[in-house]
Amino acid sequence: MTKLFNFHLIESWDGAVTHVMANGTIKFKPGHDASRRLDLHKQFSWDASHYRCLHTCFVPRSSLDQGSGLARPNVSENRRKGVTTLLRKALNRLLGKPNVSDWKMEKYARGPLVTVDVSTFFPKGTGA
């Protein structure tokens, strides 16, 4: 899901923002609130939508990546501290395994596997 923010409606955005444009506490100006979101993904299928987001967290970044099909950790997961996290990262490194985002695997890797045409994301002549 892609988010577009109308910052004109926001009075303040406080607290710990652990990922780009996420978390924290948003205080809206009088007369506005978060319930006025337009969830286009609930109204239109992929095929019918004119506004699409291609999330590529499962796609290898380069030919050097192992291409395991597992989701890469996001910034907040990479910075997470704690004995369990540090031990898991160290063990994965020793075993030559990639670190995996448990959160992305839980939230994104669900439902039936589908194949869609994404050629419009990669116009000819762009090197992609």
C-alpha positions in Angstrom: 0.0 0.0 0.0 1.3 3.4 -0.9 0.6 6.4 1.3 0.2 10.0 0.3 0.1 12.5 3.1 -1.6 15.9 3.1 0.8 17.6 5.5 -1.4 20.7 5.5 -3.9 18.8 7.7 -1.3 17.8 10.2 -0.6 20.0 13.2 2.2 17.9 14.7 3.8 14.5 14.4 5.5 13.5 17.6 7.1 10.5 19.2 9.5 7.8 18.0 9.3 7.4 14.2 11.0 4.1 13.7 10.6 3.9 9.9 10.2 6.5 7.2 6.8 8.1 7.5 5.5 5.6 10.0 4.7 5.4 13.7 4.8 8.3 16.1 1.7 10.3 17.0 -0.1 12.4 14.4 -2.2 15.3 15.7 -4.5 16.6 13.0 -5.8 20.2 12.8 -9.3 20.8 14.1 -11.9 19.1 11.9 -9.6 16.5 10.5 -8.6 13.0 11.6 -7.2 9.7 10.3 -10.6 8.3 9.5 -10.7 10.3 6.3 -8.2 8.0 4.6 -9.1 6.9 1.1 -8.3 3.1 0.9 -8.2 2.6 -2.9 -6.8 -0.9 -2.4 -10.1 -1.8 -0.9 -12.1 -0.3 -3.8 -10.2 -1.5 -6.8 -8.5 -4.7 -7.9 -4.9 -4.6 -9.2 -6.2 -4.8 -12.8 -8.7 -2.0 -12.4 -6.5 0.3 -10.4 -4.8 3.3 -12.0 -2.7 3.8 -8.9 -0.4 0.8 -8.2 2.5 0.1 -5.9 5.0 -2.6 -6.7 6.6 -3.7 -3.4 9.8 -5.5 -4.2 11.1 -6.6 -0.8 11.2 -10.2 -2.0 13.1 -9.4 -5.2 17.0 -9.7 -5.1 18.6 -6.2 -5.3 21.4 -7.5 -7.5 22.9 -10.6 -9.0 25.1 -10.8 -5.9 22.0 -11.4 -3.7 21.2 -15.0 -3.0 17.7 -14.5 -4.2 16.1 -16.7 -1.5 12.7 -15.2 -2.0 12.7 -14.2 1.6 12.0 -10.6 2.7 14.9 -8.3 3.6 14.7 -6.6 7.0 13.6 -3.0 6.9 15.6 -0.2 8.6 14.0 -0.5 12.0 14.5 -4.2 12.1 18.2 -3.8 11.2 18.7 -1.3 14.0 16.8 -3.4 16.6 18.9 -4.3 19.5 18.6 -7.1 22.0 20.3 -10.3 22.8 18.0 -12.5 20.8 18.3 -10.3 17.7 22.1 -10.1 18.0 22.5 -13.8 18.4 20.2 -14.6 15.5 22.1 -12.2 13.2 25.4 -13.6 14.3 24.2 -17.2 13.7 22.8 -16.4 10.3 26.1 -14.7 9.4 28.1 -17.8 10.5 25.8 -20.1 8.6 25.9 -17.9 5.5 22.1 -17.3 5.7 20.4 -14.0 4.9 18.7 -12.1 7.7 15.0 -12.2 7.1 12.2 -9.9 8.1 9.7 -11.9 10.2 7.3 -8.9 10.1 7.3 -8.8 6.3 7.0 -12.5 6.0 3.9 -12.4 8.3 2.3 -9.4 6.7 3.2 -9.7 3.0 3.8 -13.4 2.3 0.2 -14.5 2.7 -2.6 -15.5 0.4 -2.2 -17.4 -2.9 0.8 -16.7 -5.1 -0.3 -14.7 -8.2 1.5 -13.5 -11.3 0.8 -10.1 -12.7 2.2 -8.1 -15.6 4.4 -5.4 -14.2 6.0 -4.3 -17.5 4.7 -0.8 -17.2 7.0 -0.3 -14.2 10.0 -1.0 -16.4 9.7 1.0 -19.6 12.0 -0.1 -22.5 15.3 1.7 -22.6 15.6 2.4 -18.9 18.1 -0.4 -18.3 15.8 -2.2 -15.9 
